[in-house]
């Protein structure tokens, strides 16, 4: 019994030591930052002092990973959640020097700590864990404003450019993004569309100002209805609703395919009611690239890919 007690005591002591060590490391990293080697940024949690041009960054937002790739600073990424990575960012998943830090929803904080980051960047999926991340290293929360989607991408791009003193490069990339969106979507206003997510046999609709509202707000597709409530999880709808709305174009994002839980099954989606819509009759049911739209939204490359997908309907 005494031996068992001693083992438990040692285990608890080691956990306490590791927690103190993590906090000490975080405090040391923060205290090393000054006006010359860092900048102060404002985000949802107030102000955070982050190092200039950090060489070791852990990213938990795939849109920001996309931006790092566009800016040519991919060598500074030392940790990402590798569970679900879009194919166009596969090189990061295959790079064995980059630590797998868990999943987008369930971070592995031990692995994050092992990466010894100078900076951690997170977004909405990890918002609840902000304090835990901050114990390891300065943590920047970056998110998207669904009411100003493209503008918020521009803002995030400029912010990463500021951190790495790549303002001109960030500006050039942003101009390319805006030009691509303009050229690919300038003829969309004559088309009435509906965006739906398909998940385990059920549909959710997304209207203006919602998570995928940029289809209407920035890409110019006229919504089939102005009454679709803006929410992060969409408005639960039926096939009857889609038939009644009768869109010219039906945009479908398959969540199961996005997270690797199956392939797009058109036989299930295109049921009898869907086949009665103008979208089906005119061959304008558009299956969007699920991993791009669902996983890496907010990236410079991804938003251009999205614009080209929507532009291709003509």
C-alpha positions, 0 to 999 in steps of 0.5 A: 500500500505504501509503495502504491501511495508513493507511486501516485504521489510521484505521478501527481508531483510530475504532473504539477512539475510539468504544468509549472514548467509549461507556465514558466516557459510561456512566461519566459517567452513573453518576458523576452518580447520587447518593442524591438522584437515584437508587435502588439496586436488586438484580437477577440481576447484583448491585446497580445504581444507577438514576436516579429518573424517567429521561426517556430509557429503552431497553426490551428487554422487551415486558412492561415496555413494557406496564407503562410504557404502563399507568403512563402513562410511555410518553413516556419510552421512546426506544428499543425493538426494533421487529421484533416488536411486539404489535398492542396496543402498535403505537403504540410501533412507529409512533412515529418518535421512538422509535429501533428498537434491533434485535431482541429476540435481536440488539440493535443497540448502535449504535442503543442508544447513539444513543438516549442512554438514562439507563436500559436495561431488559433481560430473559432474551433479552438476558442474555448482553449485559448487560455490553455494555448496561452500557457504555452506561448503567445497565442493570436486568435484570428477569425472570419467576419461572415458579414465581411468575409473577403475583407476579413481575409484581407485583414488576416493576410495583412496581419500575417504580413505585418508579423513577418514584415511582408506587407508588400507581398501580402498586398500583392497577394490580396490584390490578386485575390480581389481580381480573381474574385471579380473576374470569376464572379462578375456575371453571377447576378442573373442567377438565383442560387441556394447553398446547402450542406449535406450531412448524414442524409440531412440538409442545412441552408446558408443565406446571406451573412452566414458562414457561407454567405459570401457566395451571395455577399461577395460572389454575387449569386442572388439568394433564393430567399432573403429569409434564411436565418444566418447561423453558423450551423445553417437552417435545417431544411427538407428536400421539399424546401429545396423543391419549393425554392426551386433554385437556378443553381444548387450548391452542395457541400458534403460535410461527410466527404470533407472530414473523411467519413465517406464520399459524395453520394449523388444518388442519395442527394438527388432524390425525386424532389431535387430532380424537380428543380430547375437546377437539376433539369438544367444541369446546375447542381454544383458539388463544391470541393468539400475539404476546401470549402469546409476546412480551409476557408479564409485562405488566399488560395482557397478563396480563389479556388472557391471563386473559380468553382462558382465562376465555372457554372457559366 
